[in-house]
């Protein structure tokens, strides 16, 4: 292949300039930012759920231990 043609094809493939108008780029940027914020909120929500679940299981475990202790005393 002719090197000049190859360079032209390579330049087209490697052209990373954004395509579209600036308003579309702004909307895309806003959409990406909203997605990042939603993902962050989801991570925080999962963390809160895990923490509350752990506390609930700790309370249940303590209650079961107290109940088992009382049952043992009655024997």
Secondary structure, 3 states (H helix, E strand, C coil): CCHHHHHHHHHHHCCCCCCCCHHHHHHHHHHHHHHHHHHHHHHHHHHHHHHHHHHHHHHHHHHHHHHHHHHHHHC
